[in-house]
Amino acid sequence: MKKPRRNEITDYDQSDTTERVDQSKVLSLKNLGLKLPPTPPTQVVSIRLPTALLNVIRAKASARDVPYQSLIKMLLSRSLHWRSAA
C-alpha cells in the first residue's frame, strides 16, 4: 500500500508555483550547498566469456605474470586505441 504524500507536496501539486521562483537567478547544486558523490575512477563490470576464451586469456596472463583481469583491460585498451588510430 502506498504511503500518503505529505501535505506540503500536495499543496504544491495543486497550485501554480511559477510565481514563487525568481527566474533571473540561476541556481546550481553549488548554490544550494549540495554536492554530488564523486565518480569512482573504475567500475565493476560483469561479462560472460566462453570458457575456452577465458582459459586462453588466463594462460597468456600467467605467461606475462599479470592478473588475467589486468590483461583483459590492457587488451581492450590497445584494441580501442588501435581502432581509433585507423
OpenMM code with the backbone's topology and positions (N, CA, C; nanometers):
from openmm import Vec3, app, unit

residues = "MET LYS LYS PRO ARG ARG ASN GLU ILE THR ASP TYR ASP GLN SER ASP THR THR GLU ARG VAL ASP GLN SER LYS VAL LEU SER LEU LYS ASN LEU GLY LEU LYS LEU PRO PRO THR PRO PRO THR GLN VAL VAL SER ILE ARG LEU PRO THR ALA LEU LEU ASN VAL ILE ARG ALA LYS ALA SER ALA ARG ASP VAL PRO TYR GLN SER LEU ILE LYS MET LEU LEU SER ARG SER LEU HIS TRP ARG SER ALA ALA".split()
positions = [
    Vec3(0.0832, -0.1175, 0.0000),
    Vec3(0.0000, 0.0000, 0.0000),
    Vec3(0.0884, 0.1249, 0.0000),
    Vec3(0.0545, 0.2216, -0.0843),
    Vec3(0.1331, 0.3443, -0.0946),
    Vec3(0.1117, 0.4328, 0.0270),
    Vec3(0.2203, 0.4997, 0.0650),
    Vec3(0.2111, 0.5954, 0.1745),
    Vec3(0.1519, 0.7248, 0.1205),
    Vec3(0.0667, 0.7896, 0.1987),
    Vec3(0.0116, 0.9178, 0.1517),
    Vec3(0.1213, 1.0234, 0.1463),
    Vec3(0.1120, 1.1126, 0.0480),
    Vec3(0.2093, 1.2200, 0.0335),
    Vec3(0.1885, 1.3235, 0.1425),
    Vec3(0.2957, 1.3895, 0.1759),
    Vec3(0.2856, 1.4951, 0.2769),
    Vec3(0.2022, 1.6114, 0.2227),
    Vec3(0.1377, 1.6840, 0.3115),
    Vec3(0.0528, 1.7979, 0.2728),
    Vec3(0.1296, 1.9008, 0.1923),
    Vec3(0.2528, 1.9258, 0.2322),
    Vec3(0.3340, 2.0276, 0.1654),
    Vec3(0.3478, 1.9962, 0.0166),
    Vec3(0.3715, 1.8694, -0.0160),
    Vec3(0.3852, 1.8294, -0.1557),
    Vec3(0.2505, 1.8397, -0.2264),
    Vec3(0.1466, 1.8000, -0.1617),
    Vec3(0.0130, 1.8091, -0.2201),
    Vec3(-0.0224, 1.9541, -0.2494),
    Vec3(0.0124, 2.0444, -0.1575),
    Vec3(-0.0155, 2.1866, -0.1795),
    Vec3(0.0529, 2.2378, -0.3058),
    Vec3(0.1778, 2.1996, -0.3257),
    Vec3(0.2491, 2.2440, -0.4447),
    Vec3(0.1891, 2.1840, -0.5708),
    Vec3(0.1418, 2.0616, -0.5613),
    Vec3(0.0816, 1.9973, -0.6773),
    Vec3(-0.0482, 2.0657, -0.7191),
    Vec3(-0.1162, 2.1248, -0.6245),
    Vec3(-0.2472, 2.1828, -0.6539),
    Vec3(-0.2420, 2.3311, -0.6871),
    Vec3(-0.1263, 2.3930, -0.6742),
    Vec3(-0.1188, 2.5360, -0.7032),
    Vec3(-0.0045, 2.5649, -0.7995),
    Vec3(-0.0156, 2.6784, -0.8661),
    Vec3(0.0873, 2.7224, -0.9592),
    Vec3(0.2011, 2.7861, -0.8800),
    Vec3(0.3214, 2.7290, -0.8900),
    Vec3(0.4351, 2.7783, -0.8121),
    Vec3(0.5335, 2.8586, -0.8958),
    Vec3(0.5044, 2.8822, -1.0220),
    Vec3(0.5989, 2.9530, -1.1080),
    Vec3(0.6252, 3.0953, -1.0610),
    Vec3(0.5275, 3.1579, -0.9962),
    Vec3(0.5469, 3.2953, -0.9494),
    Vec3(0.6360, 3.3011, -0.8257),
    Vec3(0.6584, 3.1900, -0.7595),
    Vec3(0.7442, 3.1857, -0.6407),
    Vec3(0.8919, 3.1717, -0.6756),
    Vec3(0.9200, 3.1410, -0.8015),
    Vec3(1.0576, 3.1175, -0.8445),
    Vec3(1.1106, 3.2424, -0.9138),
    Vec3(1.2258, 3.2903, -0.8709),
    Vec3(1.2902, 3.4040, -0.9344),
    Vec3(1.3733, 3.3510, -1.0509),
    Vec3(1.3227, 3.3635, -1.1722),
    Vec3(1.3888, 3.3072, -1.2892),
    Vec3(1.5119, 3.3861, -1.3322),
    Vec3(1.5331, 3.5033, -1.2723),
    Vec3(1.6528, 3.5808, -1.3056),
    Vec3(1.7755, 3.5253, -1.2336),
    Vec3(1.7550, 3.4463, -1.1300),
    Vec3(1.8650, 3.3859, -1.0551),
    Vec3(1.8758, 3.2383, -1.0916),
    Vec3(1.9818, 3.2050, -1.1609),
    Vec3(2.0043, 3.0658, -1.1984),
    Vec3(2.0667, 2.9948, -1.0794),
    Vec3(2.0083, 2.8838, -1.0402),
    Vec3(2.0589, 2.8079, -0.9266),
    Vec3(2.1315, 2.6831, -0.9750),
    Vec3(2.2321, 2.6452, -0.9022),
    Vec3(2.3025, 2.5207, -0.9292),
    Vec3(2.3124, 2.4438, -0.7984),
    Vec3(2.3631, 2.3220, -0.8064),
    Vec3(2.3800, 2.2433, -0.6841),
    Vec3(2.4726, 2.3132, -0.5863),
    Vec3(2.5734, 2.3826, -0.6405),
    Vec3(2.6682, 2.4537, -0.5555),
    Vec3(2.5977, 2.5649, -0.4782),
    Vec3(2.5059, 2.6384, -0.5454),
    Vec3(2.4316, 2.7454, -0.4793),
    Vec3(2.3436, 2.6914, -0.3673),
    Vec3(2.2979, 2.5699, -0.3839),
    Vec3(2.2092, 2.5101, -0.2844),
    Vec3(2.2856, 2.4411, -0.1724),
    Vec3(2.4184, 2.4376, -0.1827),
    Vec3(2.5006, 2.3731, -0.0813),
    Vec3(2.5006, 2.2215, -0.0931),
    Vec3(2.4697, 2.1704, -0.2120),
    Vec3(2.4665, 2.0260, -0.2335),
    Vec3(2.5875, 1.9816, -0.3136),
    Vec3(2.6347, 1.8626, -0.2852),
    Vec3(2.7462, 1.8057, -0.3616),
    Vec3(2.7067, 1.6682, -0.4111),
    Vec3(2.7428, 1.6393, -0.5348),
    Vec3(2.7217, 1.5054, -0.5886),
    Vec3(2.8341, 1.4152, -0.5398),
    Vec3(2.8059, 1.2876, -0.5205),
    Vec3(2.9150, 1.1988, -0.4796),
    Vec3(3.0182, 1.1892, -0.5914),
    Vec3(3.1452, 1.1747, -0.5563),
    Vec3(3.2487, 1.1665, -0.6601),
    Vec3(3.2317, 1.0417, -0.7449),
    Vec3(3.2654, 1.0546, -0.8720),
    Vec3(3.2592, 0.9404, -0.9627),
    Vec3(3.3814, 0.8537, -0.9389),
    Vec3(3.3617, 0.7242, -0.9153),
    Vec3(3.4780, 0.6386, -0.8911),
    Vec3(3.5625, 0.6261, -1.0173),
    Vec3(3.6951, 0.6111, -1.0035),
    Vec3(3.7810, 0.6019, -1.1207),
    Vec3(3.7607, 0.4713, -1.1992),
    Vec3(3.7103, 0.3702, -1.1324),
    Vec3(3.6829, 0.2436, -1.2007),
    Vec3(3.5446, 0.1947, -1.1604),
    Vec3(3.4888, 0.1089, -1.2440),
    Vec3(3.3590, 0.0497, -1.2146),
    Vec3(3.3665, -0.1004, -1.2369),
    Vec3(3.2866, -0.1726, -1.1620),
    Vec3(3.2823, -0.3176, -1.1744),
    Vec3(3.1965, -0.3530, -1.2954),
    Vec3(3.2481, -0.4434, -1.3783),
    Vec3(3.1763, -0.4895, -1.4965),
    Vec3(3.1734, -0.6421, -1.4920),
    Vec3(3.0608, -0.6960, -1.5251),
    Vec3(3.0484, -0.8415, -1.5293),
    Vec3(3.0145, -0.8822, -1.6724),
    Vec3(3.0982, -0.9677, -1.7311),
    Vec3(3.0715, -1.0170, -1.8666),
    Vec3(3.0853, -1.1686, -1.8669),
    Vec3(3.0155, -1.2310, -1.9573),
    Vec3(3.0266, -1.3758, -1.9738),
    Vec3(3.1151, -1.4032, -2.0944),
    Vec3(3.2167, -1.4842, -2.0726),
    Vec3(3.3083, -1.5224, -2.1799),
    Vec3(3.3030, -1.6732, -2.1967),
    Vec3(3.3215, -1.7197, -2.3183),
    Vec3(3.3312, -1.8650, -2.3366),
    Vec3(3.4481, -1.9188, -2.2541),
    Vec3(3.4287, -2.0353, -2.1964),
    Vec3(3.5306, -2.0944, -2.1102),
    Vec3(3.6639, -2.1087, -2.1811),
    Vec3(3.6599, -2.1509, -2.3063),
    Vec3(3.7846, -2.1690, -2.3812),
    Vec3(3.8599, -2.0364, -2.3962),
    Vec3(3.7876, -1.9283, -2.4253),
    Vec3(3.8499, -1.7970, -2.4390),
    Vec3(3.9093, -1.7517, -2.3065),
    Vec3(3.8365, -1.7691, -2.1983),
    Vec3(3.8863, -1.7296, -2.0674),
    Vec3(4.0117, -1.8098, -2.0302),
    Vec3(4.0142, -1.9376, -2.0651),
    Vec3(4.1325, -2.0193, -2.0369),
    Vec3(4.2543, -1.9702, -2.1144),
    Vec3(4.2336, -1.9283, -2.2399),
    Vec3(4.3439, -1.8745, -2.3204),
    Vec3(4.3944, -1.7447, -2.2589),
    Vec3(4.3018, -1.6593, -2.2182),
    Vec3(4.3399, -1.5320, -2.1557),
    Vec3(4.4173, -1.5578, -2.0273),
    Vec3(4.3701, -1.6509, -1.9472),
    Vec3(4.4389, -1.6823, -1.8218),
    Vec3(4.5794, -1.7368, -1.8485),
    Vec3(4.5941, -1.8216, -1.9502),
    Vec3(4.7252, -1.8776, -1.9827),
    Vec3(4.8207, -1.7678, -2.0280),
    Vec3(4.7714, -1.6768, -2.1147),
    Vec3(4.8571, -1.5673, -2.1622),
    Vec3(4.8931, -1.4731, -2.0476),
    Vec3(4.7987, -1.4482, -1.9571),
    Vec3(4.8260, -1.3623, -1.8420),
    Vec3(4.9302, -1.4276, -1.7514),
    Vec3(4.9186, -1.5565, -1.7325),
    Vec3(5.0155, -1.6277, -1.6493),
    Vec3(5.1545, -1.6213, -1.7110),
    Vec3(5.1629, -1.6344, -1.8427),
    Vec3(5.2918, -1.6283, -1.9116),
    Vec3(5.3547, -1.4896, -1.8961),
    Vec3(5.2720, -1.3851, -1.8876),
    Vec3(5.3222, -1.2479, -1.8704),
    Vec3(5.3369, -1.2108, -1.7228),
    Vec3(5.2924, -1.2988, -1.6349),
    Vec3(5.2971, -1.2766, -1.4908),
    Vec3(5.2144, -1.1535, -1.4500),
    Vec3(5.0919, -1.1455, -1.5069),
    Vec3(4.9968, -1.0398, -1.4705),
    Vec3(4.8621, -1.1059, -1.4413),
    Vec3(4.7800, -1.0437, -1.3590),
    Vec3(4.6450, -1.0973, -1.3364),
    Vec3(4.5653, -1.0959, -1.4668),
    Vec3(4.4790, -1.1959, -1.4838),
    Vec3(4.4063, -1.2040, -1.6111),
    Vec3(4.3124, -1.0858, -1.6315),
    Vec3(4.2572, -1.0284, -1.5228),
    Vec3(4.1708, -0.9110, -1.5382),
    Vec3(4.2506, -0.7925, -1.5920),
    Vec3(4.3755, -0.7793, -1.5466),
    Vec3(4.4615, -0.6711, -1.5971),
    Vec3(4.4929, -0.6924, -1.7443),
    Vec3(4.5148, -0.8164, -1.7828),
    Vec3(4.5404, -0.8454, -1.9245),
    Vec3(4.4180, -0.8093, -2.0091),
    Vec3(4.3000, -0.8394, -1.9597),
    Vec3(4.1775, -0.8044, -2.0335),
    Vec3(4.1690, -0.6529, -2.0507),
    Vec3(4.1992, -0.5763, -1.9446),
    Vec3(4.1976, -0.4290, -1.9540),
    Vec3(4.3000, -0.3799, -2.0556),
    Vec3(4.4189, -0.4388, -2.0541),
    Vec3(4.5230, -0.3976, -2.1499),
    Vec3(4.4795, -0.4287, -2.2929),
    Vec3(4.4222, -0.5475, -2.3145),
    Vec3(4.3784, -0.5854, -2.4487),
    Vec3(4.2663, -0.4942, -2.4982),
    Vec3(4.1725, -0.4622, -2.4115),
    Vec3(4.0646, -0.3706, -2.4507),
    Vec3(4.1183, -0.2319, -2.4836),
    Vec3(4.2093, -0.1832, -2.4009),
    Vec3(4.2671, -0.0508, -2.4228),
    Vec3(4.3440, -0.0452, -2.5547),
    Vec3(4.4275, -0.1453, -2.5786),
    Vec3(4.5044, -0.1488, -2.7049),
    Vec3(4.4118, -0.1579, -2.8261),
    Vec3(4.3091, -0.2398, -2.8158),
    Vec3(4.2169, -0.2573, -2.9275),
    Vec3(4.1452, -0.1249, -2.9590),
    Vec3(4.0986, -0.0554, -2.8554),
    Vec3(4.0313, 0.0728, -2.8787),
    Vec3(4.1271, 0.1775, -2.9337),
    Vec3(4.2496, 0.1801, -2.8827),
    Vec3(4.3499, 0.2742, -2.9319),
    Vec3(4.3825, 0.2454, -3.0787),
    Vec3(4.3983, 0.1179, -3.1105),
    Vec3(4.4314, 0.0775, -3.2470),
    Vec3(4.3165, 0.1119, -3.3412),
    Vec3(4.1938, 0.0869, -3.2997),
    Vec3(4.0771, 0.1143, -3.3855),
    Vec3(4.0562, 0.2644, -3.4034),
    Vec3(4.0844, 0.3437, -3.3014),
    Vec3(4.0661, 0.4891, -3.3153),
    Vec3(4.1751, 0.5502, -3.4018),
    Vec3(4.2925, 0.4865, -3.4076),
    Vec3(4.4026, 0.5380, -3.4914),
    Vec3(4.3818, 0.5020, -3.6374),
    Vec3(4.3042, 0.3979, -3.6635),
    Vec3(4.2846, 0.3518, -3.8030),
    Vec3(4.1868, 0.4381, -3.8794),
] * unit.nanometer
topology = app.Topology()
chain = topology.addChain("A")
for resn in residues:
    res = topology.addResidue(resn, chain)
    for name in ("N", "CA", "C"):
        topology.addAtom(name, app.Element.getBySymbol(name[0]), res)
